[in-house]
Amino acid sequence: MVRGVFQDMERLGHMDLEASEMAIRASSHQIGGSLLEKLLNADGGGYRGARTQCRMGHRAEFIEYRDKQLLTALSAVAVKRAYYHCEQCQAGVIPKDHNLDIVDTSFSPGVRRMMGQVGGKEPFEEGRRDLEDLAGVWVKTKAVERVSQAIGKQIETVFQAERELALSGKVVPLKAVPKLYIAIDGTGVPMVARETEGRKGKDQTGKAKTREVKLGCVFTQTELDDHQRPVRDEHGTTYVGAIESAEAFGTRIYAEAIRRGMTRAAQVIVLGDGARWIWGIAEEHFYGAIQIVDLYHAREHVALIANLVYGTATIKSKEWMAARREQLDAGDVEAVIACVRRLRPSHAKVQEEVRTAADYFYRNAQRMRYAEFRKQGLFVGSGVMEAGCKTICGQRLKRSGMHWTVKGANAIIALRCCQLSSRWEEFWEARALG
C-alpha cells in the first residue's frame, strides 16, 4: 500500500491525496479486521463443556467447532464457534452466536446498524452504494433491503411492547407539559398488485394502486415567540405510523400520546384535515381535547370551490376566495357556509362539489374557530404532520418505480419513524442490552 503511494508520487510528481487516504483506509480496515478476528477467537470458540442447554431448556451435546464468515465494519473475519445439537428439538445450538448477536446472519451488529440507517433513509441500491463509498463496506442491494426490513420489524416489536405498557397505566409520563398536540394524517403509498386486489381506486380504471399509510406525530409547545405565535419545542416531536385500520392506528397514536405525557398536559390539542376517521379517533381516544382542522386544508377547500365555480385564476375567483379566507381567519364559519350555499353552478358535477364543501364546513365548524384558537396561543396548522408525510413516506416510499408489500412498507415506516423521532440510538442501545 505504501509502495503504491510512492509510485503515484513518482508518476504524478505529487501525492494523489484522495487515492492515498482511501488506500490507507482500506489497509487500516484489514489490519483492524485481523485484530478483531483474533479477539473474537480468543475464547477458543466459546466451548461450554460437553453439554449445554438449548433455549427450551433441553440438553444439547457438543458436536464440533464450526467457522462462520462474518462481515464486520472493518473487514470479513472468520469466527470459530462451538456447535451443539439438541436431540429433542432437532436443532443446532451455538451459544457464541447469541453472545455476539450474529444468529442467522453473516453481518456483524455494526454492519447491520449501518445498513438499517441507509435503508431507512434512501432506496436500497443508493444505500448500498453509500455503504461502499463512505464506509468501505461491500454488500448486495438485497441484503440492505432484508436487513433494513428486519430491523424495522424489531423496532415495531419493541414499540408494540412499549404501547402495551403505556396502555396498562404502568408508564410514568416523561414530564408535565403545558400543551401537547396530536397531529394525524394519511397518505397513499404505491403497492404491488396483490396488495390492492379488490380495492376501489380513484383513477379511470377504478382499481386501487395504493394503500393508505396512517401517520401521527406528537409534539409539545411551551412558549410563544415575540409576535405571540406558538413555538414547537425543539427535539420534542415523535412519529408513529403504519398501513392499518383506523381502529388499530387509534390505539397506536393514543399510546404514544400517553408515553409523551398526555395525562399530565394542561391542554391536549388534536390537529387534522377533514377526514372522518381522524375525528373518530379524536372522539374515541382524545375525548375533551381541543379539535382543530388544519387552516390551510380548509383554505384549499375554498380555493377548489372558487376555481370550479368561477374558473382558475379569474378575478371573480380570486375575490371570492379572498373574502372566504378572511371569514375563515376570523373563525366565522357560518358566513363561509352561507356563501357556499348561495352558489348556483350550472354543471351537475360542480353542484355536487359545492354541496360536499358546504357539508365539510358545517361538519367541522367548531374545529375552525381560528381566531379563538390563536387567542389561546395554539397552532392552527398541521405543517409538522404534512412535513412528516413527505419525509417519512414521500421521500422514501413514493419514489419513481417503487411498489411495496404491506409487510415491507410497514417495516420501513417503523424504521423511519424511529429515526425521525430521534429514538434510533435509544432503540439500538436497548436492543444491545436486551
Disulfide bonds with the S-S distance in Angstrom:
none
